[in-house]
């Protein structure tokens, strides 16, 4: 039976998320996938879907609402792949008890404001040109490693080269087999 992978979108959800179909195309043959639109998790219903309005809605209660909904929806331990705001949602849900086998966060910049981390294996990926990516000192303080890709900005996750990298990383991470020991003959 395939491992379960929960994918949580960026703040735009499925509306501007055609790139998400590339992840699904690569990963659906290896994982049992559940997809969550961050806006739906957060119960956002905005008249004007501007970047500023969406961002403010998440910052002023939307993230907390999404965390609460994710905690109600997911009860079994599984792997998570999350983008930007979606990564912040999963990070905070994991700190509140969401059963997470691994968390692969791409461009989750708001976690830079966190002073503690969830007790789960975390992979962090950012574009070097992302103005709001966490500082190395933050990662060091929390005992985390950040992968930073040169020549990319915040939306690196929509680039085909990055999509392939993330999918390969996930597959390698999840399919790791414990090394076998050779018996003396």
C-alpha positions as CSV (number, residue, x, y, z in Angstrom):
1,X,0.0,0.0,0.0
2,X,1.3,3.5,-0.9
3,X,2.3,6.0,1.7
4,X,-0.1,8.9,2.2
5,X,1.1,12.3,1.2
6,X,-0.9,15.4,2.1
7,X,-0.2,18.5,-0.1
8,X,-1.2,21.9,1.2
9,X,-1.2,24.8,-1.3
10,X,0.2,28.3,-1.1
11,X,-2.1,31.2,-0.2
12,X,-3.6,31.2,-3.7
13,X,-5.0,27.7,-3.4
14,X,-6.1,26.1,-6.6
15,X,-6.9,29.4,-8.3
16,X,-3.4,30.2,-9.4
17,X,-2.1,26.7,-8.8
18,X,-1.8,25.1,-12.2
19,X,1.8,24.1,-11.2
20,X,0.3,21.8,-8.6
21,X,-0.8,19.4,-11.4
22,X,2.9,18.8,-12.1
23,X,3.5,17.6,-8.6
24,X,0.4,15.4,-8.7
25,X,1.5,14.0,-12.0
26,X,4.9,12.9,-10.7
27,X,3.8,11.8,-7.2
28,X,0.4,10.2,-7.7
29,X,1.9,6.9,-8.9
30,X,4.0,6.6,-5.6
31,X,1.7,8.1,-3.0
32,X,-1.9,8.1,-1.9
33,X,-2.4,11.9,-2.2
34,X,-4.8,14.2,-0.4
35,X,-4.7,17.9,-1.5
36,X,-5.9,20.9,0.5
37,X,-6.5,24.3,-0.8
38,X,-5.2,26.7,1.9
39,X,-7.9,29.2,1.3
40,X,-10.6,26.5,1.8
41,X,-8.9,25.3,5.0
42,X,-8.9,28.8,6.3
43,X,-12.5,29.5,5.3
44,X,-11.4,32.6,3.3
45,X,-14.2,34.1,1.3
46,X,-12.9,37.4,-0.1
47,X,-14.7,39.8,-2.4
48,X,-11.4,41.0,-3.8
49,X,-8.7,38.4,-4.1
50,X,-5.7,40.7,-4.1
51,X,-2.4,39.5,-2.8
52,X,-2.7,42.0,0.1
53,X,-6.2,40.9,1.1
54,X,-5.4,37.2,1.0
55,X,-2.2,37.7,3.0
56,X,-3.9,39.8,5.6
57,X,-6.7,37.3,5.9
58,X,-4.3,34.5,6.6
59,X,-2.2,36.6,9.1
60,X,-5.3,37.8,11.0
61,X,-6.9,34.5,11.8
62,X,-6.8,32.5,8.6
63,X,-3.7,30.5,9.6
64,X,-5.2,29.5,12.9
65,X,-8.5,28.5,11.3
66,X,-6.6,26.4,8.7
67,X,-4.6,24.7,11.5
68,X,-7.7,23.8,13.4
69,X,-9.4,22.4,10.3
70,X,-6.3,20.4,9.3
71,X,-6.1,18.9,12.9
72,X,-9.7,17.8,12.5
73,X,-9.3,16.3,9.1
74,X,-6.0,14.4,9.4
75,X,-5.7,11.8,12.2
76,X,-3.2,9.2,10.8
77,X,0.6,9.9,10.6
78,X,1.6,10.7,7.0
79,X,4.0,12.8,4.9
80,X,3.3,16.5,4.1
81,X,4.4,18.6,1.2
82,X,3.5,22.3,1.7
83,X,4.0,25.5,-0.1
84,X,4.4,29.0,1.4
85,X,1.4,29.7,3.6
86,X,0.5,26.0,3.5
87,X,3.9,25.2,5.1
88,X,3.1,27.6,7.9
89,X,-0.2,25.9,8.4
90,X,1.3,22.4,8.6
91,X,4.2,23.6,10.8
92,X,1.8,25.0,13.4
93,X,-0.5,22.1,13.2
94,X,2.4,19.7,13.8
95,X,3.3,21.7,16.9
96,X,-0.3,21.2,18.1
97,X,-0.2,17.4,17.6
98,X,-0.8,16.8,13.9
99,X,0.7,13.3,13.3
100,X,3.4,14.0,10.8
101,X,6.0,11.5,9.4
102,X,7.8,14.2,7.5
103,X,7.3,17.8,6.4
104,X,8.8,19.2,3.2
105,X,8.2,22.9,3.3
106,X,8.9,25.0,0.1
107,X,9.0,28.8,0.5
108,X,7.4,28.9,3.9
109,X,8.7,32.3,4.9
110,X,6.4,33.1,7.8
111,X,7.9,30.3,9.9
112,X,10.9,32.7,10.3
113,X,8.9,34.3,13.1
114,X,8.6,31.0,15.1
115,X,10.8,30.4,18.1
116,X,10.3,26.6,18.2
117,X,9.9,23.8,15.7
118,X,7.6,20.8,15.5
119,X,9.1,17.5,16.7
120,X,9.1,16.0,13.2
121,X,11.6,15.6,10.4
122,X,11.5,18.9,8.4
123,X,13.0,19.8,5.0
124,X,13.1,23.5,4.1
125,X,13.7,24.8,0.6
126,X,13.9,28.5,-0.4
127,X,14.9,30.6,-3.3
128,X,18.1,32.7,-2.7
129,X,16.2,35.8,-4.0
130,X,13.3,35.3,-1.7
131,X,13.4,38.5,0.4
132,X,11.5,37.0,3.3
133,X,13.3,33.6,3.6
134,X,14.5,32.9,7.1
135,X,18.1,33.8,8.1
136,X,20.7,31.1,8.6
137,X,20.9,32.2,12.3
138,X,17.3,31.4,12.7
139,X,17.8,27.9,11.2
140,X,20.9,27.3,13.4
141,X,19.0,28.4,16.5
142,X,16.3,25.8,15.8
143,X,18.7,23.1,14.6
144,X,17.4,23.1,11.1
145,X,19.1,23.0,7.7
146,X,17.8,25.1,4.9
147,X,18.3,24.3,1.2
148,X,18.7,27.6,-0.7
149,X,18.5,27.5,-4.5
150,X,20.4,30.2,-6.3
151,X,18.6,32.4,-8.9
152,X,15.1,31.7,-7.6
153,X,12.6,33.8,-5.8
154,X,9.6,33.0,-3.6
155,X,7.6,31.1,-6.2
156,X,10.4,28.7,-7.1
157,X,8.0,25.9,-6.4
158,X,6.2,26.6,-9.7
159,X,9.4,26.0,-11.8
160,X,9.6,22.6,-13.5
161,X,13.3,22.1,-12.4
162,X,12.3,22.7,-8.8
163,X,9.2,20.5,-9.1
164,X,11.4,17.6,-10.3
165,X,13.9,18.2,-7.5
166,X,11.2,18.3,-4.8
167,X,9.5,15.2,-6.1
168,X,12.8,13.3,-6.3
169,X,13.7,14.4,-2.8
170,X,10.4,13.2,-1.4
171,X,10.7,9.9,-3.1
172,X,14.2,9.3,-1.8
173,X,13.2,10.5,1.7
174,X,10.2,8.2,1.9
175,X,11.6,5.2,0.2
176,X,14.8,5.1,2.3
177,X,15.4,1.5,3.2
178,X,17.4,0.7,6.4
179,X,20.9,-0.5,5.5
180,X,21.4,-4.2,5.7
181,X,24.3,-5.6,7.6
182,X,26.4,-8.3,6.0
183,X,26.7,-11.5,7.9
184,X,30.2,-12.9,8.4
185,X,30.6,-16.2,6.5
